[in-house]
Amino acid sequence: MKNIKSLTFKTIRCLTAFLTLTASGAWAGLPPSSQTKEEILWEKASQAAAESMISKETGNLLAEFLKTYPDYSKAPNARYLLAERDFQSGNMQQAAVNFEKFLSDNPKHALADSAAFRLAESYYNLKAYNSAFAAWEKMIRNYKKSLLTPNAMEYLAVLHMRAQDWGKADEQLQQLSHEFPHYYSLPQGRKKHGVVLYHMGDFSESAKLLDGLEGG
């Protein structure tokens, strides 16, 4: 569908994941004298990921960490980073597999909502739209308070738009405007709803939403 592109990892999701990793001690260096072997290797792996998620060094260090310390407290974080590495490398099939496994093993982890969103994005980029829709719906059900919930709701509307189901897209965007008015008021939300209303024949309301928007 015109003007709807493959999804990318937004700044808010990047910050959510990175701040969670940092808060959990991912990149907080400890004095050398007090660091265990697990902590030293985890610090190397997480720092490599911070510098370049898709580098060979990052993949090797994360794999070494999980092979050596599979039961360490940071092992789930490492598995998330490996899935994220697959995603950023464009390996969507493997990313979907790894995010699915992460969620199965760690449904209450601090990064679970981000993994659930990424799983849906992986399906979307594979053009498995029914699976993407189901994954975003499940993410909203399971992680309603997540900062990513309004993003997920927006992309449910996008999928309705792809299917040219303008009525359902309108309902989804109205729900978004009711539950997350600040997010909906951003240009991308207004523009999508304006396009939907145009296709529904509500030209007046469409014009109100699109007025003043660049490219509207």
N, C-alpha and C positions, 0 to 999 in steps of 0.2 A: 504494500500500500504506500502511496506517495507520502513523503515527508516522515515516514516512520523507519528509523534506522535500527541496526543491531544495538543491543543495550551495552553500555559501558559501565565500569565500576565507578560510581559517583564519589565525590570527595567525602560526603558524609559517611559512606560505608567504609571507605578507606580509613577515615579517622576513627570510626567505631572499632574496627578490628585492631588497628595499631594501638589505640589507647588502651584497649582491653589487654592486649599482649604486654604493654608497658606496665599497666597497673598490676598485672599478675607476676611481674618480675622478669618479663621476657628480655628486656634490654637494660635492666638495672644492674650495673656492674657491682660486684661485691669485692671487698678487699681480697687480694690474692691469697692471703694466708688463711682465709676462712672459706674459700671456694672448694667445693667437692669436684670430682672429675665430671660428674653429671652436669653441674652448674657451668663448668668451664666450657664443655662441648656445646651445651645449650646456648650459652652466650655467643659463641662463635657462629653457630648456625643462625640464630635470630638476627645477629648483626649483619650477616651475609644477606639474609632475606631483606633487611631494611635497605641495604645498598643496592641490591639487584635481585628481585624475586625470581627472575627467569635464568639467572646465571647457572652454569654447570656447577660452580663451587657451592651455591646454595643447595642445589639438589643433592649433591654428594654429602654435604654436612648434615642435612636433615635426614637423609637415608641412614647415614652412619649413626646418628643420634638414636633413631628409632630401633635400629638393629641392636645397638649396644644397651640401650636403656628403655625397653618397651613399656615398662611399668612405672617409669618416673612421672612425677606429677605434671610435667610439661609435655608429655608425649601427645596428648590430644591437641595441644597448640601446634606441635610439629606436624601432625597429620593434617590439620587445617591448612597450614602453610604449604604443604605439598599439593593439596587440592587447589589452593589459590595459585600456585606456580603452574599447574596444568592449565588453569583457566587463562592466566595471563599469557601463557605460551600459545594459546589457541587450540589446545588439545581438549575440546569440549566434551568429547565422549568420556575420556578418562577423568576429567574434572567432575562430571556428573556422577560417575561411579564412586569417586573418593568423597565427594560431599554427601552422597547418600549414605555411605558407610560411616562417616563422621557423625551424622545425625542419628543413625541407628545405635551407635555406641555411646554417644554423648548428647542425648536430647535436652539436657538441662545445663549444658556448658555455656559459659558466658558468650561464646562465639556461635552458638547454635542458630540464633536468628540470622546472623550473617551467612552462615553455611546454607540455611534454608533458602535465603534469597538468591545466593549464588547458584544453588541447584536449579532453581527456576530459570535463571539467566542462561545457564548452560543448555538447558532444553530449548530455550528460545533461540539461541544462536545455532542450535542443531536443526532448527525449524520444526521441532517436535512441539507444536503449539498446544496441543491438548495436554501434554505432560507438563508444559510450562504453566498453563492455567491451573491445573490441579496442584502443582507445587506451590504457586503463589497463594492459592486459597488456603492450603494447609499451613503455610507460613503465617498467614494472618490469624488463623484459628489458634495456633499453638503459641504465637509470640505477639499477642495483641498489643502489648505495651512497648514493642520494639520501635526504635527510631526509624526503622525501615518499613513499617506498616503502611504509611501513606504512599511510599514509592511502589509497594506491591499493589496497592489499590489502583494506583494510576496505571500500572502495566496490565492489570486485568481489563481496564477500559481500553487500553491499546489493543489487546487481543480481540475484544469485541469489535473494535474499529477495523482490524484486519479482516474480520469475517463479515464486515459491513452490517453488523447487527447494531444499528444506531440506537434503537430503543434501550437495549441492555447497556450500551456504552454510556448513554445519558443517565441511566439509573446509577451506574457505578460512579460516575463523576459527581452526581448529586450527593451520593453518600459520602464521597471524599470531601466535598465542600461542607457538609454538615459536621463530620467528625474531625476534620483537619482543615479548618478554614484558612489558616495562614499558608499552609502548603498549597492548597487549591488556588489561592490568590496569586501565586507565582506565575510568570508568563506562560510556562509550558502547560499548566493546568487550564488556564483560561483559553489558550489557543486550541487545545484539544477539544474542549467543550464547545467552543465556537464552531469548529469544523463539524462536530457531531450535530449541533443544532441546525447548521446550514443544510446538511444532508436530510435532516428531518423536516425541512421546509420552514423552520422558524427563523426567517431571515432577520427579523428585527432584533431578537435576542442574540442571534449570532453576531450581528454587527456590533452590538453593545460590548460583547466579550472581546471581539477582535480589534475594536477601535483602539488605535494608538500602539498596537503591538507591531514590532518590526516584522515584516513579511506577512502581517495579517491581512 
